Amino acid sequence: MTDDYGSPHLKAQINKIITIFNISDNMEDMWKNFEKAKSRQMNYLEPPYKFDENGHTVEEDNDLP
């Protein structure tokens, strides 16, 4: 693909995948990062924490029955 030929969307997709490869430590990590990026793109990611009324994170007490 050259600057004057090819789809800009395809080039962007390839750049995203290359970035995921570069930030990953191994193939397992790469697939986790890929799934995370895919989930974020589809707005399926739920934050793993809760917020209080002031916008601060709240720790969950997992020891309670």
N, CA, C and O atoms as CSV, one atom per row, in Angstrom:
chain,resi,resn,atom,element,x,y,z
A,1,MET,N,N,0.849,-1.175,0.000
A,1,MET,CA,C,0.000,0.000,0.000
A,1,MET,C,C,0.896,1.241,0.000
A,1,MET,O,O,1.847,1.330,0.776
A,2,THR,N,N,0.588,2.173,-0.858
A,2,THR,CA,C,1.347,3.422,-0.920
A,2,THR,C,C,0.437,4.562,-0.491
A,2,THR,O,O,-0.763,4.374,-0.293
A,3,ASP,N,N,1.025,5.756,-0.350
A,3,ASP,CA,C,0.235,6.915,0.062
A,3,ASP,C,C,-0.839,7.289,-0.947
A,3,ASP,O,O,-1.878,7.834,-0.575
A,4,ASP,N,N,-0.596,7.000,-2.223
A,4,ASP,CA,C,-1.557,7.389,-3.252
A,4,ASP,C,C,-2.467,6.234,-3.676
A,4,ASP,O,O,-3.273,6.391,-4.593
A,5,TYR,N,N,-2.349,5.078,-3.020
A,5,TYR,CA,C,-3.162,3.931,-3.404
A,5,TYR,C,C,-3.568,3.156,-2.156
A,5,TYR,O,O,-2.756,2.948,-1.254
A,6,GLY,N,N,-4.811,2.736,-2.109
A,6,GLY,CA,C,-5.282,1.945,-0.975
A,6,GLY,C,C,-6.338,2.683,-0.182
A,6,GLY,O,O,-6.490,3.901,-0.279
A,7,SER,N,N,-7.036,1.933,0.579
A,7,SER,CA,C,-8.105,2.485,1.389
A,7,SER,C,C,-7.560,3.075,2.688
A,7,SER,O,O,-6.839,2.390,3.413
A,8,PRO,N,N,-7.889,4.332,2.998
A,8,PRO,CA,C,-7.463,4.915,4.275
A,8,PRO,C,C,-8.006,4.131,5.473
A,8,PRO,O,O,-7.343,4.033,6.506
A,9,HIS,N,N,-9.217,3.572,5.332
A,9,HIS,CA,C,-9.796,2.781,6.417
A,9,HIS,C,C,-8.971,1.519,6.657
A,9,HIS,O,O,-8.717,1.157,7.807
A,10,LEU,N,N,-8.553,0.851,5.595
A,10,LEU,CA,C,-7.722,-0.351,5.717
A,10,LEU,C,C,-6.390,-0.009,6.362
A,10,LEU,O,O,-5.902,-0.750,7.216
A,11,LYS,N,N,-5.803,1.099,5.964
A,11,LYS,CA,C,-4.527,1.531,6.537
A,11,LYS,C,C,-4.685,1.785,8.041
A,11,LYS,O,O,-3.807,1.420,8.823
A,12,ALA,N,N,-5.784,2.402,8.446
A,12,ALA,CA,C,-6.041,2.656,9.864
A,12,ALA,C,C,-6.208,1.348,10.632
A,12,ALA,O,O,-5.692,1.215,11.742
A,13,GLN,N,N,-6.920,0.385,10.057
A,13,GLN,CA,C,-7.109,-0.918,10.702
A,13,GLN,C,C,-5.774,-1.636,10.881
A,13,GLN,O,O,-5.507,-2.205,11.939
A,14,ILE,N,N,-4.942,-1.608,9.851
A,14,ILE,CA,C,-3.627,-2.251,9.935
A,14,ILE,C,C,-2.779,-1.580,11.014
A,14,ILE,O,O,-2.089,-2.264,11.770
A,15,ASN,N,N,-2.823,-0.256,11.092
A,15,ASN,CA,C,-2.070,0.467,12.122
A,15,ASN,C,C,-2.543,0.098,13.519
A,15,ASN,O,O,-1.724,-0.014,14.432
A,16,LYS,N,N,-3.858,-0.096,13.710
A,16,LYS,CA,C,-4.376,-0.505,15.021
A,16,LYS,C,C,-3.836,-1.872,15.412
A,16,LYS,O,O,-3.416,-2.067,16.552
A,17,ILE,N,N,-3.841,-2.815,14.484
A,17,ILE,CA,C,-3.356,-4.161,14.764
A,17,ILE,C,C,-1.862,-4.149,15.064
A,17,ILE,O,O,-1.412,-4.837,15.981
A,18,ILE,N,N,-1.091,-3.381,14.306
A,18,ILE,CA,C,0.347,-3.287,14.550
A,18,ILE,C,C,0.611,-2.695,15.929
A,18,ILE,O,O,1.518,-3.140,16.633
A,19,THR,N,N,-0.174,-1.695,16.318
A,19,THR,CA,C,-0.020,-1.100,17.647
A,19,THR,C,C,-0.310,-2.133,18.730
A,19,THR,O,O,0.420,-2.214,19.718
A,20,ILE,N,N,-1.372,-2.926,18.556
A,20,ILE,CA,C,-1.695,-3.966,19.530
A,20,ILE,C,C,-0.547,-4.972,19.622
A,20,ILE,O,O,-0.181,-5.382,20.723
A,21,PHE,N,N,0.023,-5.374,18.492
A,21,PHE,CA,C,1.185,-6.269,18.506
A,21,PHE,C,C,2.338,-5.641,19.290
A,21,PHE,O,O,2.975,-6.313,20.101
A,22,ASN,N,N,2.604,-4.369,19.054
A,22,ASN,CA,C,3.744,-3.712,19.678
A,22,ASN,C,C,3.605,-3.562,21.188
A,22,ASN,O,O,4.609,-3.626,21.897
A,23,ILE,N,N,2.397,-3.365,21.699
A,23,ILE,CA,C,2.234,-3.174,23.144
A,23,ILE,C,C,2.074,-4.488,23.899
A,23,ILE,O,O,2.080,-4.494,25.130
A,24,SER,N,N,1.933,-5.597,23.185
A,24,SER,CA,C,1.699,-6.898,23.814
A,24,SER,C,C,3.017,-7.601,24.120
A,24,SER,O,O,3.984,-7.507,23.365
A,25,ASP,N,N,3.029,-8.316,25.259
A,25,ASP,CA,C,4.228,-9.040,25.677
A,25,ASP,C,C,4.375,-10.389,24.983
A,25,ASP,O,O,5.490,-10.864,24.770
A,26,ASN,N,N,3.245,-11.006,24.629
A,26,ASN,CA,C,3.264,-12.317,23.981
A,26,ASN,C,C,1.938,-12.501,23.249
A,26,ASN,O,O,1.093,-11.606,23.256
A,27,MET,N,N,1.756,-13.665,22.615
A,27,MET,CA,C,0.533,-13.874,21.824
A,27,MET,C,C,-0.725,-13.884,22.697
A,27,MET,O,O,-1.762,-13.356,22.295
A,28,GLU,N,N,-0.638,-14.475,23.874
A,28,GLU,CA,C,-1.807,-14.482,24.767
A,28,GLU,C,C,-2.198,-13.055,25.130
A,28,GLU,O,O,-3.374,-12.694,25.089
A,29,ASP,N,N,-1.207,-12.252,25.482
A,29,ASP,CA,C,-1.449,-10.848,25.806
A,29,ASP,C,C,-1.997,-10.095,24.599
A,29,ASP,O,O,-2.869,-9.238,24.740
A,30,MET,N,N,-1.481,-10.416,23.407
A,30,MET,CA,C,-1.950,-9.764,22.184
A,30,MET,C,C,-3.436,-10.026,21.979
A,30,MET,O,O,-4.186,-9.105,21.659
A,31,TRP,N,N,-3.877,-11.287,22.161
A,31,TRP,CA,C,-5.294,-11.597,21.957
A,31,TRP,C,C,-6.167,-10.926,23.007
A,31,TRP,O,O,-7.277,-10.493,22.694
A,32,LYS,N,N,-5.690,-10.831,24.247
A,32,LYS,CA,C,-6.440,-10.112,25.287
A,32,LYS,C,C,-6.582,-8.640,24.909
A,32,LYS,O,O,-7.661,-8.060,25.027
A,33,ASN,N,N,-5.478,-8.044,24.452
A,33,ASN,CA,C,-5.526,-6.634,24.034
A,33,ASN,C,C,-6.417,-6.439,22.814
A,33,ASN,O,O,-7.128,-5.439,22.713
A,34,PHE,N,N,-6.379,-7.392,21.889
A,34,PHE,CA,C,-7.233,-7.313,20.704
A,34,PHE,C,C,-8.703,-7.349,21.107
A,34,PHE,O,O,-9.500,-6.542,20.627
A,35,GLU,N,N,-9.068,-8.290,21.993
A,35,GLU,CA,C,-10.460,-8.384,22.442
A,35,GLU,C,C,-10.880,-7.128,23.205
A,35,GLU,O,O,-12.014,-6.670,23.070
A,36,LYS,N,N,-9.971,-6.573,24.002
A,36,LYS,CA,C,-10.269,-5.347,24.742
A,36,LYS,C,C,-10.519,-4.188,23.774
A,36,LYS,O,O,-11.471,-3.428,23.945
A,37,ALA,N,N,-9.668,-4.057,22.767
A,37,ALA,CA,C,-9.844,-2.983,21.781
A,37,ALA,C,C,-11.145,-3.166,21.008
A,37,ALA,O,O,-11.859,-2.199,20.742
A,38,LYS,N,N,-11.447,-4.411,20.650
A,38,LYS,CA,C,-12.687,-4.690,19.917
A,38,LYS,C,C,-13.903,-4.348,20.778
A,38,LYS,O,O,-14.868,-3.763,20.287
A,39,SER,N,N,-13.855,-4.713,22.055
A,39,SER,CA,C,-14.965,-4.407,22.961
A,39,SER,C,C,-15.149,-2.907,23.126
A,39,SER,O,O,-16.275,-2.409,23.135
A,40,ARG,N,N,-14.048,-2.194,23.255
A,40,ARG,CA,C,-14.142,-0.734,23.407
A,40,ARG,C,C,-14.705,-0.084,22.156
A,40,ARG,O,O,-15.479,0.869,22.239
A,41,GLN,N,N,-14.320,-0.595,21.008
A,41,GLN,CA,C,-14.824,-0.044,19.751
A,41,GLN,C,C,-16.329,-0.257,19.643
A,41,GLN,O,O,-17.037,0.564,19.059
A,42,MET,N,N,-16.819,-1.364,20.210
A,42,MET,CA,C,-18.240,-1.687,20.135
A,42,MET,C,C,-19.000,-1.178,21.373
A,42,MET,O,O,-20.187,-1.460,21.533
A,43,ASN,N,N,-18.299,-0.420,22.256
A,43,ASN,CA,C,-18.893,0.150,23.476
A,43,ASN,C,C,-19.460,-0.902,24.407
A,43,ASN,O,O,-20.469,-0.660,25.069
A,44,TYR,N,N,-18.826,-2.076,24.470
A,44,TYR,CA,C,-19.280,-3.143,25.361
A,44,TYR,C,C,-18.521,-3.176,26.674
A,44,TYR,O,O,-18.883,-3.949,27.562
A,45,LEU,N,N,-17.492,-2.376,26.831
A,45,LEU,CA,C,-16.640,-2.456,28.007
A,45,LEU,C,C,-17.298,-1.773,29.200
A,45,LEU,O,O,-17.660,-0.598,29.140
A,46,GLU,N,N,-17.444,-2.521,30.271
A,46,GLU,CA,C,-17.929,-1.970,31.521
A,46,GLU,C,C,-16.721,-1.671,32.396
A,46,GLU,O,O,-15.808,-2.493,32.473
A,47,PRO,N,N,-16.691,-0.522,33.054
A,47,PRO,CA,C,-15.549,-0.243,33.923
A,47,PRO,C,C,-15.516,-1.238,35.084
A,47,PRO,O,O,-16.569,-1.608,35.605
A,48,PRO,N,N,-14.334,-1.671,35.494
A,48,PRO,CA,C,-14.226,-2.666,36.557
A,48,PRO,C,C,-14.331,-2.063,37.954
A,48,PRO,O,O,-13.924,-2.693,38.930
A,49,TYR,N,N,-14.871,-0.854,38.061
A,49,TYR,CA,C,-14.983,-0.175,39.344
A,49,TYR,C,C,-16.228,0.679,39.355
A,49,TYR,O,O,-16.836,0.936,38.316
A,50,LYS,N,N,-16.597,1.111,40.537
A,50,LYS,CA,C,-17.779,1.968,40.712
A,50,LYS,C,C,-17.318,3.356,41.133
A,50,LYS,O,O,-16.207,3.526,41.635
A,51,PHE,N,N,-18.180,4.345,40.924
A,51,PHE,CA,C,-17.877,5.721,41.303
A,51,PHE,C,C,-18.861,6.202,42.365
A,51,PHE,O,O,-20.026,5.803,42.374
A,52,ASP,N,N,-18.374,7.073,43.267
A,52,ASP,CA,C,-19.279,7.700,44.223
A,52,ASP,C,C,-19.849,8.977,43.613
A,52,ASP,O,O,-19.578,9.283,42.452
A,53,GLU,N,N,-20.632,9.721,44.383
A,53,GLU,CA,C,-21.288,10.917,43.853
A,53,GLU,C,C,-20.311,12.031,43.499
A,53,GLU,O,O,-20.671,12.964,42.782
A,54,ASN,N,N,-19.057,11.940,44.002
A,54,ASN,CA,C,-18.039,12.936,43.687
A,54,ASN,C,C,-17.157,12.531,42.514
A,54,ASN,O,O,-16.243,13.267,42.140
A,55,GLY,N,N,-17.423,11.365,41.930
A,55,GLY,CA,C,-16.640,10.897,40.801
A,55,GLY,C,C,-15.386,10.131,41.183
A,55,GLY,O,O,-14.558,9.821,40.327
A,56,HIS,N,N,-15.244,9.821,42.486
A,56,HIS,CA,C,-14.088,9.049,42.946
A,56,HIS,C,C,-14.409,7.557,42.872
A,56,HIS,O,O,-15.562,7.148,43.009
A,57,THR,N,N,-13.362,6.750,42.653
A,57,THR,CA,C,-13.584,5.308,42.608
A,57,THR,C,C,-13.881,4.771,44.002
A,57,THR,O,O,-13.351,5.261,45.000
A,58,VAL,N,N,-14.731,3.761,44.051
A,58,VAL,CA,C,-15.139,3.137,45.303
A,58,VAL,C,C,-14.669,1.690,45.273
A,58,VAL,O,O,-14.926,0.967,44.310
A,59,GLU,N,N,-13.976,1.268,46.334
A,59,GLU,CA,C,-13.548,-0.117,46.424
A,59,GLU,C,C,-14.717,-0.983,46.828
A,59,GLU,O,O,-15.488,-0.634,47.722
A,60,GLU,N,N,-14.842,-2.115,46.163
A,60,GLU,CA,C,-15.894,-3.063,46.505
A,60,GLU,C,C,-15.387,-3.980,47.597
A,60,GLU,O,O,-14.232,-4.406,47.568
A,61,ASP,N,N,-16.243,-4.288,48.563
A,61,ASP,CA,C,-15.889,-5.193,49.646
A,61,ASP,C,C,-16.336,-6.590,49.255
A,61,ASP,O,O,-17.506,-6.938,49.407
A,62,ASN,N,N,-15.397,-7.399,48.745
A,62,ASN,CA,C,-15.716,-8.740,48.285
A,62,ASN,C,C,-15.765,-9.770,49.418
A,62,ASN,O,O,-16.106,-10.929,49.181
A,63,ASP,N,N,-15.427,-9.356,50.652
A,63,ASP,CA,C,-15.433,-10.296,51.769
A,63,ASP,C,C,-16.815,-10.475,52.388
A,63,ASP,O,O,-17.022,-11.403,53.170
A,64,LEU,N,N,-17.754,-9.614,52.056
A,64,LEU,CA,C,-19.086,-9.706,52.636
A,64,LEU,C,C,-19.889,-10.815,51.953
A,64,LEU,O,O,-19.769,-11.015,50.744
A,65,PRO,N,N,-20.713,-11.541,52.732
A,65,PRO,CA,C,-21.530,-12.609,52.119
A,65,PRO,C,C,-22.630,-12.067,51.261
A,65,PRO,O,O,-23.397,-12.835,50.682
